[in-house]
Amino acid sequence: METKTLHHTQTGWGDAAVDGLLSGVAAGAVMAAYLLAAGWVAGHGWDWVLRQFDPGLSPTPFMGAATHLAVSGVYGLLFGGLWRPVARVWRRPHAWLAGLSYGLLLWLLAMAVLSARSAGGSAWLAGFGPLPLAVAHAVYGLALGWLVGRFQQR
């Protein structure tokens, strides 16, 4: 009996974007798991943690989770597209390191958004504090970079 092996090679920007999108959603789930554990240690329930991601006036855990995964996917898509040309030039790319840097840049962006929104009285994401959010974004970036790197090794 003959077996055939199919090999996927990343040929274009679309492939890089889809790989980034899928990796971003998965990394967002890892980040959420970390924040759920950190929230539990701090005495908060899972619903409180997920409501932190809903910027609406009446936050719900479902909308918080959906918003977080959607944003994670979009940031992953951007990373996948940005990483594609770097990986072509850099022979042994360390995508996890680039992902970590990207995650920390996203944390800086989140801090800027939080400080701007705090002036308007918004409590969106304010319940976490800067250090847990920094660790969460580092976890997201590491997972994102590792996953994108794995996609490219296929």
Summary of the structure (lengths in Angstrom):
residues: 154
radius of gyration: 17.3
end to end distance: 25.0
largest distance: 68.7
contacts: 480
relative contact order: 0.19
helix: 73%
strand: 0%
